[in-house]
């Protein structure tokens, strides 16, 4: 989740809009917006009614990377104690002896409940 946050905060992109008069013709992200048919006529008539609007969304250029030495003494002490407690603080449980682990039940000769017609409802 943090890696995605860093990725999206550093990505830059452009949003390009093409207007013909006051009407929005095309909006494009990452590529150039399509021009309208009047754009080719404007070259011949030398009259402009179309305009392009470009919005640039800049991402973050520099990331601040902190080291262990940048922390003050109390933060270093807490981080060391937290790491030590998580690595060495948990003891494994003792292995319990299970006396009936290899016990195999006797083979059934007949199903007594069916023979006596005793059923649990």
DSSP file (Angstrom, degrees, kcal/mol; ACC not computed):
  #  RESIDUE AA STRUCTURE BP1 BP2  ACC     N-H-->O    O-->H-N    N-H-->O    O-->H-N    TCO  KAPPA ALPHA  PHI   PSI    X-CA   Y-CA   Z-CA
    1    1 A X     >        0   0    0      0, 0.0     4,-1.9     0, 0.0     5,-0.1   0.000 360.0 360.0 360.0 -43.7    0.0    0.0    0.0
    2    2 A X  H  >  +     0   0    0      1,-0.2     4,-2.4     2,-0.2     5,-0.2   0.871 360.0  55.5 -67.4 -35.1    2.8    2.4    0.9
    3    3 A X  H  > S+     0   0    0      1,-0.2     4,-2.4     2,-0.2    -1,-0.2   0.906 108.4  48.0 -63.9 -40.2    4.7    1.5   -2.3
    4    4 A X  H  > S+     0   0    0      2,-0.2     4,-2.7     1,-0.2     5,-0.2   0.882 109.7  53.3 -66.1 -37.7    1.6    2.4   -4.4
    5    5 A X  H  X S+     0   0    0     -4,-1.9     4,-1.6     2,-0.2    -2,-0.2   0.916 111.0  45.7 -62.5 -43.4    1.3    5.7   -2.5
    6    6 A X  H  X S+     0   0    0     -4,-2.4     4,-1.0     2,-0.2    -2,-0.2   0.905 112.9  51.5 -65.7 -41.1    4.9    6.5   -3.3
    7    7 A X  H >X S+     0   0    0     -4,-2.4     3,-0.7     1,-0.2     4,-0.6   0.942 112.9  43.3 -61.7 -48.8    4.4    5.5   -6.9
    8    8 A X  H 3< S+     0   0    0     -4,-2.7     3,-0.2     1,-0.2    -1,-0.2   0.760 110.4  55.9 -72.4 -23.9    1.3    7.7   -7.4
    9    9 A X  H 3< S+     0   0    0     -4,-1.6    51,-2.8    -5,-0.2    -1,-0.2   0.693 110.7  44.7 -80.1 -16.3    2.8   10.7   -5.6
   10   10 A X  H << S+     0   0    0     -4,-1.0     2,-0.4    -3,-0.7    49,-0.3   0.490  88.9 103.3-103.3  -4.5    5.8   10.8   -7.9
   11   11 A X     <  -     0   0    0     -4,-0.6     2,-0.4    -3,-0.2    49,-0.1  -0.640  53.7-160.2 -83.0 132.0    4.0   10.3  -11.3
   12   12 A X        +     0   0    0     -2,-0.4     2,-0.3    46,-0.1    46,-0.2  -0.869  16.6 167.0-107.1 145.2    3.6   13.4  -13.4
   13   13 A X  E     -A   57   0A   0     44,-2.1    44,-3.0    -2,-0.4     2,-0.4  -0.979  25.4-130.7-152.0 163.8    1.0   13.7  -16.2
   14   14 A X  E     -A   56   0A   0     -2,-0.3    16,-1.7    42,-0.2     2,-0.5  -0.906   5.6-154.1-119.1 146.2   -0.7   16.2  -18.5
   15   15 A X  E     -AB  55  29A   0     40,-3.2    40,-3.0    -2,-0.4     2,-0.5  -0.980  16.4-165.9-118.1 116.9   -4.3   16.8  -19.3
   16   16 A X  E     -AB  54  28A   0     12,-3.0    12,-2.6    -2,-0.5     2,-0.4  -0.902   4.1-171.5-109.9 130.7   -4.9   18.4  -22.7
   17   17 A X  E     -AB  53  27A   0     36,-3.2    36,-3.1    -2,-0.5     2,-0.5  -0.954   9.2-155.4-121.0 138.8   -8.2   19.9  -23.6
   18   18 A X  E     -AB  52  26A   0      8,-2.5     7,-2.9    -2,-0.4     8,-1.3  -0.966  12.1-169.0-116.5 121.8   -9.2   21.2  -27.1
   19   19 A X  E     -AB  51  24A   0     32,-3.1    32,-2.5    -2,-0.5     2,-0.6  -0.888  14.1-161.2-109.3 138.1  -12.0   23.8  -27.3
   20   20 A X  E >  S-AB  50  23A   0      3,-2.7     3,-1.5    -2,-0.4     2,-0.6  -0.918  77.9 -43.9-115.3 101.2  -13.7   24.9  -30.5
   21   21 A X  T 3  S-     0   0    0     28,-2.4    30,-0.1    -2,-0.6    -2,-0.1  -0.702 123.0 -30.2  74.3-121.5  -15.2   28.3  -29.5
   22   22 A X  T 3  S+     0   0    0     -2,-0.6     2,-0.5    -3,-0.1    -1,-0.2   0.321 118.1 101.7-105.6   5.5  -16.7   27.6  -26.1
   23   23 A X  E <  S-B   20   0A   0     -3,-1.5    -3,-2.7     1,-0.0     2,-0.5  -0.786  72.0-130.4 -97.3 128.7  -17.4   23.9  -26.8
   24   24 A X  E     +B   19   0A   0     -2,-0.5    -5,-0.2    -5,-0.2     3,-0.1  -0.671  28.8 175.7 -76.9 120.3  -15.1   21.3  -25.4
   25   25 A X  E     -     0   0A   0     -7,-2.9     2,-0.3    -2,-0.5    -1,-0.2   0.879  59.2  -0.3 -94.5 -46.4  -14.3   18.9  -28.3
   26   26 A X  E     -B   18   0A   0     -8,-1.3    -8,-2.5     8,-0.1     2,-0.4  -1.000  49.4-161.2-150.7 145.0  -11.8   16.5  -26.7
   27   27 A X  E     -B   17   0A   0     -2,-0.3     2,-0.4   -10,-0.2   -10,-0.2  -0.992  19.2-179.1-124.7 135.2  -10.0   15.7  -23.5
   28   28 A X  E     -B   16   0A   0    -12,-2.6   -12,-3.0    -2,-0.4     2,-0.4  -0.996  17.2-156.6-139.9 140.9   -6.9   13.6  -23.4
   29   29 A X  E    S-B   15   0A   0     -2,-0.4   -14,-0.2   -14,-0.2     3,-0.1  -0.972  82.6  -4.0-116.4 131.6   -4.5   12.4  -20.7
   30   30 A X  S    S+     0   0    0    -16,-1.7     2,-0.2    -2,-0.4   -15,-0.1   0.117 125.4  62.6  76.2 -19.3   -0.9   11.4  -21.6
   31   31 A X  S    S-     0   0    0    -17,-0.2   -15,-0.3   -15,-0.1     2,-0.3  -0.753  95.7 -81.2-128.0 175.9   -1.5   12.0  -25.3
   32   32 A X        -     0   0    0     -2,-0.2    -3,-0.1     1,-0.1     2,-0.1  -0.593  48.4-114.1 -80.9 138.7   -2.3   14.9  -27.6
   33   33 A X        -     0   0    0     -2,-0.3     2,-0.1    -5,-0.2   -16,-0.1  -0.399  34.1-103.5 -71.2 146.2   -6.0   15.8  -27.9
   34   34 A X        -     0   0    0     -2,-0.1     2,-0.2    -7,-0.1    -1,-0.1  -0.446  34.7-130.8 -70.0 142.5   -7.8   15.3  -31.2
   35   35 A X        -     0   0    0     -2,-0.1     2,-0.1     1,-0.1    -1,-0.1  -0.586  18.7-118.3 -91.5 155.6   -8.4   18.5  -33.2
   36   36 A X    >   -     0   0    0     -2,-0.2     3,-0.9   -17,-0.1     4,-0.4  -0.331  28.1-103.7 -85.6 174.0  -11.7   19.4  -34.8
   37   37 A X  T >> S+     0   0    0      1,-0.2     4,-0.8     2,-0.2     3,-0.8   0.782 117.2  64.7 -69.3 -26.9  -12.4   19.9  -38.5
   38   38 A X  H 3> S+     0   0    0      1,-0.2     4,-1.8     2,-0.2    -1,-0.2   0.705  85.7  74.0 -69.8 -17.8  -12.5   23.7  -38.2
   39   39 A X  H <> S+     0   0    0     -3,-0.9     4,-0.9     1,-0.2    -1,-0.2   0.888  96.5  48.0 -62.5 -39.3   -8.8   23.6  -37.2
   40   40 A X  H <> S+     0   0    0     -3,-0.8     4,-0.9    -4,-0.4    -1,-0.2   0.841 110.9  51.3 -71.6 -31.7   -7.8   22.8  -40.9
   41   41 A X  H  X S+     0   0    0     -4,-0.8     4,-2.5     1,-0.2     5,-0.2   0.803 100.5  63.5 -72.9 -28.4  -10.1   25.7  -42.1
   42   42 A X  H  X>S+     0   0    0     -4,-1.8     4,-2.0     1,-0.2     5,-0.7   0.837  96.8  57.1 -64.8 -31.9   -8.5   28.1  -39.7
   43   43 A X  H  <5S+     0   0    0     -4,-0.9    -1,-0.2    -3,-0.2    -2,-0.2   0.905 111.8  42.0 -65.3 -39.7   -5.1   27.7  -41.5
   44   44 A X  H  <5S+     0   0    0     -4,-0.9    -2,-0.2     1,-0.2    -1,-0.2   0.902 122.8  37.5 -73.4 -40.9   -6.7   28.8  -44.7
   45   45 A X  H  <5S-     0   0    0     -4,-2.5    -2,-0.2     2,-0.2    -1,-0.2   0.635  95.8-138.4 -86.5 -14.5   -8.8   31.6  -43.3
   46   46 A X  T  <5 +     0   0    0     -4,-2.0     2,-0.4    -5,-0.2    -3,-0.2   0.833  63.5 124.0  57.5  34.9   -6.1   32.7  -40.8
   47   47 A X      < -     0   0    0     -5,-0.7     2,-0.5    -6,-0.2    -1,-0.2  -0.992  51.1-148.1-125.5 130.6   -8.9   33.1  -38.2
   48   48 A X        +     0   0    0     -2,-0.4    -9,-0.1     1,-0.1     3,-0.0  -0.862  37.8 145.9-108.1 126.6   -8.7   31.3  -34.9
   49   49 A X        +     0   0    0     -2,-0.5   -28,-2.4   -11,-0.1     2,-0.3   0.401  60.3  81.4-124.1  -9.6  -11.6   30.1  -32.9
   50   50 A X  E     -A   20   0A   0    -30,-0.2     2,-0.3   -12,-0.1   -30,-0.2  -0.706  55.4-179.1 -97.9 149.3  -10.0   27.0  -31.5
   51   51 A X  E     -A   19   0A   0    -32,-2.5   -32,-3.1    -2,-0.3     2,-0.4  -0.994  19.0-139.1-145.7 152.0   -7.8   26.9  -28.5
   52   52 A X  E     -A   18   0A   0     -2,-0.3     2,-0.5   -34,-0.2   -34,-0.2  -0.909  12.1-162.9-110.7 137.3   -5.8   24.2  -26.6
   53   53 A X  E     -A   17   0A   0    -36,-3.1   -36,-3.2    -2,-0.4     2,-0.5  -0.984   6.0-167.3-121.8 125.9   -5.6   24.2  -22.8
   54   54 A X  E     -A   16   0A   0     -2,-0.5     2,-0.5   -38,-0.2   -38,-0.2  -0.957   4.5-169.8-119.3 123.4   -2.9   22.1  -21.1
   55   55 A X  E     -A   15   0A   0    -40,-3.0   -40,-3.2    -2,-0.5     2,-0.6  -0.955   8.4-159.1-110.4 125.0   -2.9   21.3  -17.4
   56   56 A X  E     -A   14   0A   0     -2,-0.5     2,-0.7   -42,-0.2   -42,-0.2  -0.915   2.9-161.7-107.6 123.2    0.3   19.7  -16.0
   57   57 A X  E     -A   13   0A   0    -44,-3.0   -44,-2.1    -2,-0.6     2,-0.4  -0.903  16.2-154.9-103.7 108.9    0.1   17.8  -12.8
   58   58 A X        -     0   0    0     -2,-0.7   -46,-0.1   -46,-0.2   -47,-0.1  -0.665   1.7-146.5 -89.9 137.3    3.6   17.5  -11.4
   59   59 A X        -     0   0    0     -2,-0.4     2,-0.3   -49,-0.3   -49,-0.3  -0.346  40.2 -73.4 -87.8 176.4    4.5   14.7   -9.1
   60   60 A X        -     0   0    0    -51,-2.8    -1,-0.1     1,-0.1     3,-0.1  -0.562  39.9-164.2 -74.6 131.0    7.0   14.9   -6.3
   61   61 A X        +     0   0    0     -2,-0.3     2,-0.4     1,-0.2    -1,-0.1   0.858  69.7  41.3 -85.5 -37.4   10.6   15.1   -7.6
   62   62 A X        -     0   0    0      2,-0.0     2,-0.4     0, 0.0    -1,-0.2  -0.919  65.0-155.9-119.3 137.6   12.6   14.3   -4.5
   63   63 A X        -     0   0    0     -2,-0.4     2,-0.7    -3,-0.1   -57,-0.0  -0.913  20.2-128.8-108.0 136.6   11.9   11.7   -1.8
   64   64 A X        -     0   0    0     -2,-0.4     2,-0.6     2,-0.0    -2,-0.0  -0.752  22.6-165.1 -85.9 118.4   13.2   12.2    1.7
   65   65 A X        -     0   0    0     -2,-0.7     2,-0.3     0, 0.0    -2,-0.0  -0.921   6.7-158.8-106.2 120.0   15.0    9.0    2.8
   66   66 A X        -     0   0    0     -2,-0.6     2,-0.2     2,-0.0    -2,-0.0  -0.669   1.5-153.9 -97.0 151.3   15.7    8.9    6.5
   67   67 A X    >   -     0   0    0     -2,-0.3     3,-1.0     1,-0.1     4,-0.4  -0.687  34.0-101.5-114.6 174.1   18.3    6.8    8.1
   68   68 A X  G >  S+     0   0    0      1,-0.2     3,-0.9    -2,-0.2    -1,-0.1   0.816 120.4  59.9 -63.8 -31.0   18.6    5.3   11.6
   69   69 A X  G 3  S+     0   0    0      1,-0.2    -1,-0.2     7,-0.0     7,-0.1   0.699  92.8  66.1 -73.0 -19.0   21.0    8.1   12.6
   70   70 A X  G <  S+     0   0    0     -3,-1.0    -1,-0.2     2,-0.0    -2,-0.2   0.696  86.0  88.2 -74.9 -18.0   18.4   10.8   11.8
   71   71 A X  S <  S-     0   0    0     -3,-0.9     2,-0.0    -4,-0.4    -3,-0.0  -0.469  84.0-114.4 -78.6 151.3   16.2    9.6   14.7
   72   72 A X     >  -     0   0    0     -2,-0.1     4,-2.2     1,-0.1     5,-0.2  -0.278  37.1 -94.3 -78.4 175.1   16.7   11.0   18.2
   73   73 A X  H  > S+     0   0    0      1,-0.2     4,-2.5     2,-0.2     5,-0.2   0.867 122.5  51.0 -62.9 -40.9   17.9    8.8   21.0
   74   74 A X  H  > S+     0   0    0      1,-0.2     4,-2.3     2,-0.2    -1,-0.2   0.894 111.6  47.9 -65.6 -39.6   14.5    7.9   22.4
   75   75 A X  H  > S+     0   0    0      2,-0.2     4,-2.4     1,-0.2    -1,-0.2   0.891 112.6  49.2 -67.9 -39.1   13.2    6.9   19.0
   76   76 A X  H  X S+     0   0    0     -4,-2.2     4,-2.4     2,-0.2    -2,-0.2   0.911 111.5  49.4 -64.4 -41.6   16.3    4.8   18.3
   77   77 A X  H  X S+     0   0    0     -4,-2.5     4,-2.4     2,-0.2    -2,-0.2   0.912 112.1  47.6 -65.4 -42.7   15.9    3.1   21.7
   78   78 A X  H  X S+     0   0    0     -4,-2.3     4,-2.7     2,-0.2     5,-0.2   0.926 112.4  49.2 -63.0 -44.9   12.2    2.3   21.1
   79   79 A X  H  X S+     0   0    0     -4,-2.4     4,-2.2     1,-0.2    -2,-0.2   0.892 112.3  48.1 -63.1 -40.1   12.9    0.9   17.6
   80   80 A X  H  X S+     0   0    0     -4,-2.4     4,-2.6     2,-0.2    -1,-0.2   0.930 113.9  46.3 -65.7 -45.4   15.7   -1.3   19.0
   81   81 A X  H  X S+     0   0    0     -4,-2.4     4,-2.4     2,-0.2    -2,-0.2   0.891 112.6  50.5 -65.6 -39.7   13.5   -2.6   21.9
   82   82 A X  H  X S+     0   0    0     -4,-2.7     4,-1.9     2,-0.2    -1,-0.2   0.922 113.5  44.9 -63.5 -45.1   10.6   -3.2   19.5
   83   83 A X  H  X S+     0   0    0     -4,-2.2     4,-1.9    -5,-0.2     5,-0.2   0.921 114.1  48.8 -65.9 -44.5   12.7   -5.2   17.1
   84   84 A X  H  X S+     0   0    0     -4,-2.6     4,-2.7     1,-0.2     5,-0.5   0.901 111.2  50.3 -62.7 -41.5   14.5   -7.2   19.8
   85   85 A X  H  X S+     0   0    0     -4,-2.4     4,-1.3     1,-0.2    -1,-0.2   0.876 111.8  47.4 -66.7 -37.3   11.1   -8.0   21.4
   86   86 A X  H  < S+     0   0    0     -4,-1.9    -1,-0.2    -5,-0.2     4,-0.2   0.828 119.0  39.3 -74.1 -30.8    9.6   -9.2   18.2
   87   87 A X  H  < S+     0   0    0     -4,-1.9    -2,-0.2    -5,-0.2    -3,-0.2   0.935 135.2  14.8 -83.5 -48.6   12.6  -11.4   17.2
   88   88 A X  H  < S+     0   0    0     -4,-2.7    -3,-0.2    -5,-0.2    -2,-0.2   0.466 106.8  81.9-108.0  -3.2   13.6  -12.9   20.6
   89   89 A X  S  < S+     0   0    0     -4,-1.3     2,-0.5    -5,-0.5    -3,-0.1   0.699  76.3  75.7 -80.9 -19.6   10.6  -12.2   22.8
   90   90 A X        -     0   0    0     -4,-0.2     2,-0.3    -5,-0.2    -1,-0.0  -0.821  64.6-159.3-100.7 127.9    8.5  -15.1   21.7
   91   91 A X        -     0   0    0     -2,-0.5     2,-0.2     1,-0.0    -2,-0.0  -0.771  22.2-115.3-100.5 147.6    9.3  -18.6   23.0
   92   92 A X        -     0   0    0     -2,-0.3     2,-0.1     1,-0.1     3,-0.1  -0.492  35.6-103.9 -78.6 153.1    8.1  -21.7   21.3
   93   93 A X        -     0   0    0     -2,-0.2    -1,-0.1     1,-0.1     2,-0.1  -0.416  38.8-101.8 -74.3 150.6    5.7  -23.9   23.1
   94   94 A X        -     0   0    0     -2,-0.1     2,-0.6     1,-0.1    -1,-0.1  -0.412  38.1-107.3 -69.5 148.0    6.9  -27.1   24.6
   95   95 A X        -     0   0    0     -2,-0.1     2,-0.3    -3,-0.1    -1,-0.1  -0.676  36.6-140.6 -78.6 123.0    6.1  -30.2   22.6
   96   96 A X        -     0   0    0     -2,-0.6     2,-0.6     1,-0.0    -1,-0.0  -0.599  11.0-122.1 -85.9 143.0    3.5  -32.2   24.5
   97   97 A X        -     0   0    0     -2,-0.3     2,-0.7     2,-0.0    -1,-0.0  -0.759  22.3-158.5 -84.2 121.2    3.6  -35.9   24.8
   98   98 A X    >   -     0   0    0     -2,-0.6     3,-1.2     1,-0.1     4,-0.2  -0.888   2.6-164.6-102.5 110.1    0.3  -37.3   23.3
   99   99 A X  T 3  S+     0   0    0     -2,-0.7     3,-0.3     1,-0.3    -1,-0.1   0.794  85.6  44.5 -69.5 -27.0   -0.1  -40.8   24.8
  100  100 A X  T >  S+     0   0    0      1,-0.2     3,-0.8     2,-0.1    -1,-0.3   0.032  76.9 113.3-105.7  27.5   -2.8  -42.0   22.3
  101  101 A X  T <  S+     0   0    0     -3,-1.2    -1,-0.2     1,-0.2    -2,-0.1   0.913  85.8  34.1 -66.2 -43.0   -1.1  -40.6   19.1
  102  102 A X  T 3  S+     0   0    0     -3,-0.3     2,-0.3    -4,-0.2    -1,-0.2   0.163  89.1 128.6 -99.7  18.4   -0.4  -44.1   17.6
  103  103 A X    <   -     0   0    0     -3,-0.8     2,-0.5     1,-0.0    -3,-0.1  -0.582  41.6-161.5 -77.1 129.9   -3.5  -45.7   19.0
  104  104 A X        -     0   0    0     -2,-0.3     3,-0.1     3,-0.0    -2,-0.1  -0.960  20.4-123.4-111.8 129.9   -5.6  -47.6   16.4
  105  105 A X        -     0   0    0     -2,-0.5     3,-0.1     1,-0.1     2,-0.0  -0.247  35.9 -92.8 -67.7 156.8   -9.2  -48.3   17.4
  106  106 A X        -     0   0    0      1,-0.1     2,-0.2     0, 0.0    -1,-0.1  -0.344  45.7-101.0 -68.3 152.2  -10.4  -51.9   17.3
  107  107 A X        -     0   0    0     -3,-0.1     2,-0.4     1,-0.1    -1,-0.1  -0.520  36.1-119.7 -75.0 141.3  -12.0  -53.1   14.1
  108  108 A X        -     0   0    0     -2,-0.2     3,-0.1     1,-0.2    -1,-0.1  -0.679  22.7-172.1 -85.5 128.7  -15.8  -53.2   14.2
  109  109 A X  S    S-     0   0    0     -2,-0.4     2,-0.3     1,-0.4    -1,-0.2   0.879  74.7  -2.6 -83.5 -43.2  -17.4  -56.6   13.7
  110  110 A X  S    S-     0   0    0      0, 0.0     2,-1.0     0, 0.0    -1,-0.4  -0.983  76.0-105.3-146.9 154.2  -20.9  -55.3   13.5
  111  111 A X     >  -     0   0    0     -2,-0.3     4,-2.1     1,-0.2     3,-0.3  -0.735  32.0-166.0 -84.4 104.8  -22.7  -52.0   13.8
  112  112 A X  H  > S+     0   0    0     -2,-1.0     4,-2.6     1,-0.2     5,-0.2   0.852  82.3  56.3 -63.8 -38.5  -24.3  -52.3   17.3
  113  113 A X  H  >>S+     0   0    0      1,-0.2     5,-2.2     2,-0.2     4,-0.7   0.883 110.3  44.8 -64.0 -37.7  -26.6  -49.3   16.9
  114  114 A X  H  45S+     0   0    0     -3,-0.3    -1,-0.2     3,-0.2    -2,-0.2   0.894 112.8  51.6 -73.2 -38.2  -28.1  -50.7   13.7
  115  115 A X  H  <5S+     0   0    0     -4,-2.1    -2,-0.2     1,-0.2    -1,-0.2   0.923 119.3  34.9 -64.1 -42.7  -28.5  -54.2   15.2
  116  116 A X  H  <5S-     0   0    0     -4,-2.6    -1,-0.2    -5,-0.2    -2,-0.2   0.517 106.7-128.7 -87.6  -4.7  -30.2  -52.8   18.3
  117  117 A X  T  <5 +     0   0    0     -4,-0.7     2,-0.6     1,-0.2    -3,-0.2   0.915  55.0 149.8  54.4  50.3  -32.0  -50.1   16.3
  118  118 A X      < +     0   0    0     -5,-2.2     2,-0.4    -6,-0.2    -1,-0.2  -0.955  19.6 177.1-112.5 112.8  -31.0  -47.4   18.6
  119  119 A X        -     0   0    0     -2,-0.6     2,-0.6    -3,-0.1    -5,-0.0  -0.939  28.6-129.3-121.7 138.7  -30.6  -44.1   16.8
  120  120 A X              0   0    0     -2,-0.4    -2,-0.0     1,-0.1     0, 0.0  -0.755 360.0 360.0 -86.4 123.5  -29.7  -40.7   18.1
  121  121 A X              0   0    0     -2,-0.6    -1,-0.1     0, 0.0    -2,-0.0   0.401 360.0 360.0-104.8 360.0  -32.2  -38.1   17.0
